[in-house]
């Protein structure tokens, strides 16, 4: 049996390649998740796929797995708690590339809780941007949009009618907000949980403008130099946030001369096709 896992910062999808069994656990990002988190998620997988055995194989694509040290750490925990010996750990960005491009070249981006971008030559990730995380980077992502919403809400820069609706939607005091951002265990998830407000009010100029500005920053810091180095302008995206941007994303692509080829909320279907073809 072959098991495929796509792990973002918010959730992890696990799917058996042939049987089609699906398990959803919390996100397993080694920058935030503890060994206990991995053990708990693996226990859920074993309950959901009881036939999983030592001779089976896992292909794990995860956020936060950019360094060899983190990939080795994640691999060790997965082997330990799933009880299987064949575990391959790759980045979520390579997973996105394989899902939407297969063996074709293209610009590939992730816009979910976090963000990233690269040029994929049909085999490997090339010209990848530096992943700076939710404080210094993640431009264009759900947590970036949430961060900007909070900034404008707390500073009084958000239009008053929207500020009132934002307050009613989340009902948090300033102290609670600051605790969630600076003292919470998963501040990136908290910030990303605010982004649906902008999507729900995208017809408001403030919200559409904020979403467009966040995407423009993503282009400036993560996409522009990849386009310059590769000469490629065909863009495919993966991420639940990307899939909900609709017309804002189309306007962004037109503004920067990009051809929007595919937008997939999840890479799982594409990853299954990729591994079935090996």
C-alpha positions in Angstrom: 0.0 0.0 0.0 1.1 3.5 -0.8 0.0 6.4 1.4 0.2 10.1 0.3 0.2 12.9 2.8 -0.2 16.7 2.1 0.5 18.7 5.2 0.0 22.4 5.5 0.1 24.5 8.7 -3.6 24.0 9.3 -4.4 20.5 8.3 -2.9 17.3 6.9 -4.7 15.1 4.3 -3.7 11.4 4.2 -4.9 9.2 1.3 -4.1 5.7 0.3 -3.2 5.5 -3.4 -5.3 2.5 -4.4 -8.0 2.1 -1.8 -8.8 5.8 -1.7 -9.1 5.9 2.1 -8.9 9.5 3.4 -8.0 10.7 6.8 -7.7 14.4 7.9 -5.6 15.4 10.9 -4.3 18.7 12.1 -1.4 20.4 10.2 2.1 19.0 10.9 4.6 21.8 10.4 7.8 20.9 12.2 8.4 24.6 13.0 5.3 24.5 15.3 4.3 20.9 15.8 5.7 18.8 18.7 6.5 15.1 18.6 3.3 14.7 20.6 1.4 16.3 17.8 2.9 13.9 15.3 2.2 10.9 17.5 -1.5 12.0 17.9 -1.9 12.5 14.1 -0.3 9.1 13.3 -2.6 7.4 15.8 -5.5 8.9 13.9 -4.1 7.7 10.6 -3.6 4.1 12.0 -7.2 4.1 13.1 -8.4 5.4 9.8 -6.2 3.0 7.8 -6.1 -0.1 10.0 -4.4 -2.3 7.3 -1.3 0.0 7.3 1.8 -2.2 7.9 5.6 -2.0 8.0 6.0 -2.9 4.3 3.8 0.0 3.1 5.2 3.3 1.9 4.5 6.9 2.7 5.2 10.0 0.5 4.8 13.0 2.9 4.8 16.5 1.4 4.9 19.1 4.2 5.1 22.8 5.0 8.2 23.6 7.1 10.2 20.7 5.5 12.6 22.9 3.5 15.8 21.8 5.3 17.4 18.4 5.3 17.4 18.5 9.1 13.7 19.0 9.3 13.0 16.4 6.7 15.0 13.9 8.6 13.3 14.8 11.9 9.9 14.5 10.3 10.8 11.2 8.6 12.0 9.7 11.9 8.8 10.6 13.7 6.6 9.2 10.9 8.4 5.9 10.8 8.3 5.6 14.6 4.6 6.4 15.0 3.1 4.9 11.9 5.2 1.7 12.1 6.3 1.8 8.5 9.9 1.8 7.2 9.6 3.4 3.8 9.0 7.1 4.3 9.9 9.9 1.9 9.6 13.5 3.1 9.5 16.4 0.6 8.4 20.0 0.7 4.8 21.1 0.2 6.1 23.2 -2.7 7.4 20.1 -4.6 4.1 18.5 -3.9 2.3 21.4 -5.4 4.5 21.3 -8.5 3.9 17.6 -9.0 0.2 18.0 -8.5 -0.5 20.8 -10.9 2.3 20.4 -13.5 3.2 16.7 -13.4 6.1 16.5 -15.9 5.5 20.0 -17.4 7.3 23.2 -16.6 5.6 26.2 -15.0 5.5 28.8 -12.3 3.9 27.3 -9.2 2.7 29.0 -6.1 1.1 28.1 -2.8 -1.4 30.5 -1.3 -2.9 28.9 1.8 -2.2 29.6 5.4 1.3 30.5 4.2 2.7 31.1 0.7 5.6 30.3 -1.5 6.6 30.3 -5.2 9.0 28.7 -7.6 9.8 27.7 -11.2 9.4 24.0 -11.8 11.2 22.5 -14.8 9.0 19.4 -15.0 11.3 17.5 -12.7 12.7 19.6 -9.9 12.0 22.9 -8.1 14.2 25.7 -9.5 14.5 29.3 -8.5 12.6 28.9 -5.3 12.0 32.0 -3.2 13.2 32.1 0.4 10.5 31.0 2.8 10.6 33.6 5.6 7.6 32.4 7.5 4.5 34.3 8.8 6.4 37.2 10.4 8.8 38.2 7.6 7.1 36.6 4.6 4.1 34.6 3.6 3.0 37.5 1.4 -0.4 37.0 -0.3 -1.4 34.2 2.1 -4.4 34.0 4.4 -2.3 34.8 7.4 -0.8 37.9 5.6 -4.4 39.1 4.8 -5.4 38.5 8.4 -2.4 40.4 9.6 -3.3 43.4 7.5 -6.9 43.3 8.6 -5.8 43.3 12.3 -3.4 46.1 11.7 -6.1 48.3 10.1 -8.7 47.3 12.7 -6.6 48.0 15.7 -5.1 51.3 14.3 -8.5 52.6 13.2 -7.6 52.5 9.5 -10.4 50.1 8.5 -13.6 51.8 7.3 -16.0 52.3 10.3 -18.8 50.1 8.9 -16.4 47.2 8.2 -14.7 47.8 11.5 -18.0 47.3 13.3 -18.7 44.1 11.3 -15.2 42.8 12.0 -15.7 43.4 15.7 -19.1 41.6 15.6 -17.6 38.7 13.7 -14.8 37.9 16.0 -15.8 39.5 19.3 -12.3 39.7 20.7 -10.8 42.3 22.9 -7.5 44.0 22.0 -5.8 42.0 24.8 -7.2 38.7 23.5 -5.9 39.6 20.0 -2.5 40.4 21.2 -2.3 37.2 23.3 -3.3 35.1 20.2 -0.7 36.8 18.0 2.2 37.0 20.4 1.4 34.3 23.0 -0.6 31.7 21.1 0.9 28.4 20.0 -0.3 28.8 16.4 -0.3 32.5 15.6 -0.2 31.8 11.8 -3.4 29.8 12.0 -5.1 32.5 14.1 -4.2 35.2 11.6 -5.3 33.0 8.7 -8.7 32.5 10.4 -9.4 36.2 9.9 -8.9 36.2 6.1 -12.4 34.9 5.3 -13.7 38.3 6.5 -12.0 40.0 3.5 -13.4 37.3 1.1 -16.9 37.6 2.5 -16.8 41.4 1.8 -14.8 41.4 -1.4 -17.4 43.6 -3.0 -16.2 46.4 -0.6 -13.4 48.5 -2.2 -11.4 48.3 1.1 -11.4 44.5 1.1 -10.8 44.0 -2.6 -8.0 46.6 -2.4 -6.4 44.9 0.6 -6.5 41.4 -1.1 -5.0 42.9 -4.3 -2.3 44.7 -2.4 -1.4 41.5 -0.5 -1.1 39.6 -3.8 1.0 42.4 -5.3 3.4 42.0 -2.4 3.5 38.3 -3.0 4.5 39.1 -6.6 7.1 41.6 -5.5 8.8 39.5 -2.9 8.2 35.9 -4.1 7.3 35.8 -7.8 9.0 38.6 -9.6 12.6 37.3 -9.5 11.4 33.8 -10.4 9.7 35.2 -13.5 12.8 37.2 -14.4 15.1 34.2 -14.0 12.9 31.6 -15.7 11.2 33.7 -18.4 8.0 31.7 -17.6 4.7 33.4 -17.1 2.3 30.4 -16.9 1.2 30.3 -13.3 -0.5 27.4 -11.4 -1.6 27.7 -7.8 -2.4 25.4 -4.9 -4.2 26.3 -1.7 -7.6 26.7 -0.3 -7.1 30.4 0.0 -6.1 30.7 -3.6 -9.2 28.8 -4.7 -11.4 31.3 -3.0 -9.9 34.5 -4.5 -11.8 34.3 -7.7 -11.9 37.6 -9.6 -9.3 39.2 -7.4 -6.8 36.5 -8.5 -7.7 37.0 -12.1 -7.2 40.7 -11.9 -3.8 40.1 -10.2 -2.7 37.8 -13.0 -3.7 40.3 -15.7 -2.0 43.1 -13.8 1.3 41.3 -13.8 1.1 39.7 -17.3 0.7 36.2 -16.0 -1.3 33.4 -17.6 -3.3 31.7 -14.9 -3.2 28.0 -15.9 -4.7 26.1 -12.9 -5.9 26.8 -9.4 -6.3 23.7 -7.1 -7.7 24.0 -3.6 -5.8 20.8 -2.7 -2.9 19.0 -4.4 -4.1 15.6 -3.4 -5.8 14.5 -6.6 -2.8 15.7 -8.7 -0.4 13.9 -6.3 -2.3 10.7 -6.7 -2.2 11.0 -10.5 1.6 11.7 -10.3 2.4 8.7 -8.1 0.1 6.4 -10.0 2.1 7.2 -13.1 5.5 6.3 -11.7 
